[in-house]
């Protein structure tokens, strides 16, 4: 029997389960005609290059058929009569491809790329989280060091204040002692020098002796009279 590849497009409004039901009905027609559907692939809901009966998207289905021409023609007739089928294309081929079609390979590649991309995204998120944690740790260490330095500077600031107050307190008794010393020196300056005191003592007895002599002279004069 000859081999055929059939691709048909179903309306975008129906569900994937309804598309499977359509495919089962067409496979039954082929089986009733003495043929067999060797492989069936659902390519999913895909965009159309242009609108077909007001549909921008369609469900794509591939069927590899091993059946007589009459059975394939009956299937095509039913597809054209079915309102859910937008387009169909059936080609006769020399051999059927048993492996996945190019569309399924691309779909699997896209799925693999998506999985790899998701893994890379997860790795990047993990690296970013690790970098953020490391940055937070460094920031915490820097803040602790800043607190230590600020504490030291505060202590240093407090130390000069204490030293200045101590200097002020130490300067006060110094000033008082200086005042006392100045008063003592002024008192000593007001006292007569030893030489001057001696002269004053010598002059004072001299004056006393002169006064006594004058008194004696006066007394003697009075006695003569």
C-alpha positions in Angstrom: 0.0 0.0 0.0 1.2 3.6 -0.6 2.3 5.9 2.1 0.8 9.3 2.8 1.5 12.3 5.1 -1.5 14.4 6.0 -1.4 17.7 7.9 -4.7 19.4 8.8 -5.5 22.6 10.7 -8.4 22.8 13.2 -10.1 25.9 14.5 -8.5 27.8 17.3 -11.8 27.9 19.3 -11.9 24.1 20.0 -9.9 22.5 22.7 -7.0 20.1 22.4 -9.3 17.2 23.5 -11.7 18.0 20.6 -8.8 17.9 18.2 -7.9 14.4 19.5 -11.5 13.4 18.9 -11.2 14.6 15.3 -8.0 12.7 14.8 -9.5 9.5 16.2 -12.5 9.9 13.8 -10.2 10.3 10.8 -8.0 7.3 11.9 -11.2 5.2 12.1 -12.1 6.2 8.5 -8.6 5.0 7.4 -9.0 1.8 9.3 -12.4 1.1 7.8 -10.8 1.6 4.3 -8.3 -1.1 5.0 -5.4 1.2 6.0 -3.6 2.3 9.2 -2.3 5.5 10.8 1.3 4.7 11.6 2.1 7.9 13.6 0.1 10.9 14.8 1.6 14.1 16.2 -0.1 17.1 17.7 2.0 20.2 17.1 -0.1 22.5 19.2 -1.8 25.8 18.7 0.3 27.9 16.3 0.0 31.3 14.6 -1.2 31.4 11.0 0.6 33.4 8.3 -2.7 35.0 7.4 -6.3 34.7 8.6 -8.2 31.6 7.6 -12.0 31.9 8.1 -11.4 34.7 10.7 -8.9 32.5 12.6 -5.5 33.9 13.5 -4.3 30.6 15.0 -5.0 26.9 14.4 -4.3 23.5 15.9 -1.8 21.6 13.8 -1.9 17.7 13.5 0.3 15.4 11.4 -0.7 11.8 10.5 1.5 9.3 8.7 -0.8 6.9 6.8 -0.4 3.5 5.2 -3.6 3.0 3.3 -5.1 2.6 -0.1 -5.9 5.7 -2.1 -9.7 5.2 -1.7 -9.5 5.4 2.1 -7.4 8.5 1.9 -9.8 10.2 -0.4 -12.7 9.4 1.9 -10.8 11.0 4.8 -10.1 14.1 2.7 -13.8 14.4 1.8 -14.8 14.2 5.4 -12.2 16.9 6.4 -13.6 19.3 3.8 -17.1 18.8 5.1 -16.1 19.2 8.8 -16.5 22.9 9.9 -13.8 22.5 12.6 -11.1 21.8 9.9 -9.7 24.9 8.3 -7.2 23.4 5.9 -5.8 20.0 5.0 -2.8 18.8 2.9 -2.1 15.2 2.0 1.0 14.1 0.1 2.1 10.7 -1.2 5.6 9.8 0.0 8.0 7.0 -0.7 8.6 6.1 2.9 7.3 7.2 6.3 9.5 8.8 8.9 9.3 6.7 12.0 11.1 9.2 14.3 9.8 12.6 15.4 9.2 15.2 12.7 11.1 18.4 12.4 8.4 20.3 14.1 8.5 18.0 17.1 12.3 18.1 17.2 12.2 21.9 17.2 9.6 21.8 19.9 11.8 19.5 22.0 14.8 21.7 21.3 12.8 24.7 22.4 11.7 22.8 25.5 15.4 21.8 26.2 16.4 25.4 25.6 13.8 26.6 28.0 14.9 24.1 30.6 18.5 25.1 30.2 17.5 28.7 30.3 15.6 28.1 33.5 18.6 26.3 35.0 20.8 29.2 34.0 18.3 31.6 35.5 18.2 29.6 38.7 22.0 29.5 38.8 22.2 33.3 38.2 19.6 33.9 41.0 21.7 31.7 43.3 24.9 33.6 42.4 23.1 36.9 42.8 21.7 35.9 46.2 25.2 34.7 47.3 26.7 38.0 46.2 24.0 40.0 48.0 24.6 37.9 51.2 28.3 38.5 50.9 27.7 42.2 50.3 25.5 42.4 53.4 28.2 40.6 55.4 30.8 43.1 54.3 28.5 46.0 55.0 27.9 44.6 58.5 31.7 44.3 59.1 32.2 47.8 57.8 29.5 49.2 60.0 31.0 47.4 63.1 34.4 48.8 62.2 32.9 52.2 61.9 31.2 51.9 65.3 34.6 50.9 66.8 36.3 53.8 65.2 33.5 56.2 66.3 33.9 54.8 69.8 37.6 55.5 69.8 37.1 59.0 68.5 34.5 59.6 71.1 36.9 58.4 73.8 39.7 60.5 72.3 37.3 63.5 72.3 36.4 62.8 75.9 40.0 62.5 77.0 41.1 66.0 75.8 38.0 67.4 77.5 39.0 65.7 80.8 42.6 66.9 80.4 41.5 70.4 79.7 39.3 70.4 82.8 42.2 69.0 84.8 44.4 71.7 83.4 41.8 74.3 84.4 41.5 72.8 87.9 45.3 72.6 88.2 45.6 76.2 87.0 43.2 77.5 89.6 45.4 76.6 92.7 48.4 77.9 90.8 46.8 81.2 90.4 45.9 81.3 94.1 49.4 80.4 95.0 50.7 83.1 92.8 48.5 85.6 94.4 49.7 84.6 97.9 53.3 84.8 96.7 52.6 88.3 95.4 51.1 89.4 98.7 54.1 88.0 100.6 56.5 89.8 98.4 54.6 93.1 98.8 54.6 92.7 102.6 58.3 92.0 102.5 58.8 95.1 100.3 56.9 97.2 102.7 59.1 96.2 105.6 62.2 98.4 106.1 65.5 97.0 105.1 67.9 95.9 107.9 70.3 98.8 107.2 67.5 101.3 107.2 66.2 99.9 110.4 69.6 100.2 112.0 69.9 103.8 110.9 66.4 104.6 112.2 67.4 103.0 115.5 70.7 105.0 115.7 68.8 108.3 114.8 66.1 107.6 117.4 68.5 107.4 120.4 70.3 110.4 119.1 67.1 112.4 119.1 66.4 111.1 122.6 69.8 112.2 123.9 69.4 115.7 122.4 66.0 116.1 124.0 67.4 115.0 127.4 70.3 117.4 127.0 68.0 120.2 126.3 65.9 119.4 129.3 69.0 119.3 131.5 70.1 122.7 130.2 66.7 124.2 130.9 66.7 122.8 134.4 70.1 124.2 135.1 69.2 127.6 133.8 66.1 127.6 136.1 68.3 126.8 139.1 70.6 129.6 138.4 67.8 132.1 138.3 
